[in-house]
Amino acid sequence: MTDGLRSIPSVDQLLSDSFIAELIPQYGRSLVVKAVRSSLQHIRQASIEGTLVGGSIKEIRSSVENWLISQIQVSIQPVINASGVIIHTNLGRAPLSEEAIQAILSIAGDYSNLEYDLAKGKRGKRADAIEQKLIALTGAEDAFVVNNNASAVLLVLAALARRKRVVISRTQLIEIGGGFRIPEVLQQSGAKLYEIGSTNRVHLQDYADALQNVNAVILRAHHSNFKIIGFTKEPSLKELVELAAKEDHLVIDDLGSGAILDTSMFNVAHEPTVQESIQAGADVVCFSGDKLFGGPQAGMIVGKREVIKKIKKHPFARAVRADKLCLAALEATISHYLKDEALQKIPIWRMLSMPVECCEQRVVDWKKVLKCGEMVDGLSTIGGGSMPQETLPTKLFALSVSRVNVFMKALRSLKVPIVARVIQDQIVFDPRTVLPAQERVFLTEMETLIKKFDIR
Ligand SMILES: *Cc1c(COP(=O)(O)O)cnc(C)c1O
């Protein structure tokens, strides 16, 4: 043992240290013991590696306290999204509607009829009613809800394409981010990837050639987060369905975003809708719950009765099923569409449909309250790997600050952190994505910071 190791105090010694002993009533003895052990472990390791700096009782005390604070602290907290990115992947994608939140609250602390048929008094089918609503909404024959769209794609391929040839165009061998790559998912599902076409073009004939004399599946993956422009070609879903029908091949459409409403009414590109894919005759359509659908994280699988039945029976189905809180929020979100109130009730659609005049009025109000800053023209984006390059005109509240990075960091360190953008040395705040319920907190926090930084 080196001298360094010998001089390290024991767990018992530290627990009787007056400072550390005083932490016990607040955090409980067993957690403090864990903190002390963790701190000593670090010191020993550093001592052995010869990288130990400090290690004094004062440093041990603060390392023990910091460890305890980090364990108790709530790590997921609300933030204010002033970035103008509507579906911000790093900020939790879609915020839920008031009704979806209430739906979660109403069942979270109680027992529920999740898998219980109240009329018959016996076991019922999980999510049966929600699937019926998805059917009504999308026009599909049947539906199934899983944990997210990545698992939806995995499950669908495992259930329908195992050991089969999955024909996919090279224009669609996408990576979504977070390691989700279509070729790799295909491999994990046990399907055999069969690439056709070139990076920019694929023809119906390429599909016809690939389908000949084999039992194959066509997979179409939506270009969610990138655009191919210029000399490009892809057959329509309808053409693929007609081709596949000749020899009973299945067509799977991974839509990604899963828009239900027509985005083109806001002067942005038309994002393919779920209803269009069902109408075109796809056997299975998968999409996310928390992108343009505007609900909780979920993966929706809708399509033909026989095909969905097969998917529900696959062993993976149980492994990737949606939880009850998700289902509750999802049901409320679906209801907004069914009741034709999505634009008013679903936060992301409210943001998408917010007229620029409304953004302008809010910036005028902010300027009045904060007594500084200026209004500049800007662009909000859809985000969340949806609709790349599509923007909505907005008005921004802009601050000229001498220490931009310091101010940005101060914004992120607030009790309710604010995420803003920097454009040409100005810090800009987009009212489009600041939720109305958070506006008061936003202004109070901003007022404090502006005073602290002495901005005029
Ligand atoms: C986003 C996306 C996925 C993954 O969906 P998650 O809900 O994030 O799991 C899969 N495919 C496409 C085309 C997507 O856009």
The ligand as an SDF file (V2000), in Angstrom:
LIG
                    3D

 15 15  0  0  0  0  0  0  0  0999 V2000
  -38.8360    9.7750  -36.6870 C   0  0  0  0  0  0  0  0  0  0  0  0
  -38.8540    8.6180  -37.5930 C   0  0  0  0  0  0  0  0  0  0  0  0
  -38.7160    7.3100  -37.0810 C   0  0  0  0  0  0  0  0  0  0  0  0
  -38.4920    7.0450  -35.6360 C   0  0  0  0  0  0  0  0  0  0  0  0
  -39.6280    7.4280  -34.8850 O   0  0  0  0  0  0  0  0  0  0  0  0
  -39.5340    7.5820  -33.2850 P   0  0  0  0  0  0  0  0  0  0  0  0
  -40.9340    7.8600  -32.8740 O   0  0  0  0  0  0  0  0  0  0  0  0
  -38.5910    8.7010  -33.0210 O   0  0  0  0  0  0  0  0  0  0  0  0
  -39.0410    6.2990  -32.7390 O   0  0  0  0  0  0  0  0  0  0  0  0
  -38.7390    6.2640  -37.9810 C   0  0  0  0  0  0  0  0  0  0  0  0
  -38.9040    6.4780  -39.3000 N   0  0  0  0  0  0  0  0  0  0  0  0
  -39.0620    7.7190  -39.8270 C   0  0  0  0  0  0  0  0  0  0  0  0
  -39.2330    7.8730  -41.3110 C   0  0  0  0  0  0  0  0  0  0  0  0
  -39.0340    8.8350  -38.9850 C   0  0  0  0  0  0  0  0  0  0  0  0
  -39.1770   10.0570  -39.4930 O   0  0  0  0  0  0  0  0  0  0  0  0
  1  2  1  0
  2  3  1  0
  2 14  2  0
  3  4  1  0
  3 10  2  0
  4  5  1  0
  5  6  1  0
  6  7  2  0
  6  8  1  0
  6  9  1  0
 10 11  1  0
 11 12  2  0
 12 13  1  0
 12 14  1  0
 14 15  1  0
M  END
$$$$
